[in-house]
Amino acid sequence: TTDEVTGAIVDAAIRIHRDLGPGLFESAYEAQLAHELAERGVEFERQLLLPLEYRGRRIEFGYRVDLLVEQR
């Protein structure tokens, strides 16, 4: 369920912050969160490009999603 996935993400994030503390680059926290989610069996994808539409024109590299978890 969504609540279970959300709980796993929040739990992992709190654990990482408690263990590593503040001050690292975002990429370090992202890599560790990906590792934690994989250990918990949570499906995710990293660094996905997400296009956007502007005035009827599709811009292929509009956004980048850090983590897409469980296709959401």
Summary of the structure (lengths in Angstrom):
residues: 72
radius of gyration: 14.7
end to end distance: 11.8
largest distance: 46.3
contacts: 160
relative contact order: 0.18
helix: 46%
strand: 33%
